[in-house]
Amino acid sequence: MNLHLEEPVHDSKTRRKLEDQRRMAFRRAIEEYAEQRRLQQELGGYPDLLPADFLPIARSPQRHAA
């Protein structure tokens, strides 16, 4: 069985198309991340809208030493 570890040889048009696809996927990921951060900042002022198990306080309540 002959395994090719190198990338297949593409013509310049195909190579450009693949590069554009990778670039667009990266750009979409950045935009999605930015949108998630924006939503988190907007909802940060309204903790009553977040589910209780999402809040860090609900996950690990602070214990006071007596």
Secondary structure as the mmCIF struct_conf table of DSSP 4:
data_model
#
loop_
_struct_conf.conf_type_id
_struct_conf.id
_struct_conf.beg_label_comp_id
_struct_conf.beg_label_asym_id
_struct_conf.beg_label_seq_id
_struct_conf.end_label_comp_id
_struct_conf.end_label_asym_id
_struct_conf.end_label_seq_id
BEND BEND1 GLU A 6 GLU A 6
HELX_LH_PP_P HELX_LH_PP_P1 GLU A 7 VAL A 9
HELX_RH_AL_P HELX_RH_AL_P1 SER A 12 GLY A 44
TURN_TY1_P TURN_TY1_P1 GLY A 45 GLY A 45
HELX_RH_3T_P HELX_RH_3T_P1 PRO A 47 LEU A 49
BEND BEND2 LEU A 50 LEU A 50
HELX_RH_3T_P HELX_RH_3T_P2 ALA A 52 PHE A 54
BEND BEND3 LEU A 55 LEU A 55
HELX_RH_AL_P HELX_RH_AL_P2 PRO A 56 ARG A 59
BEND BEND4 SER A 60 SER A 60
#
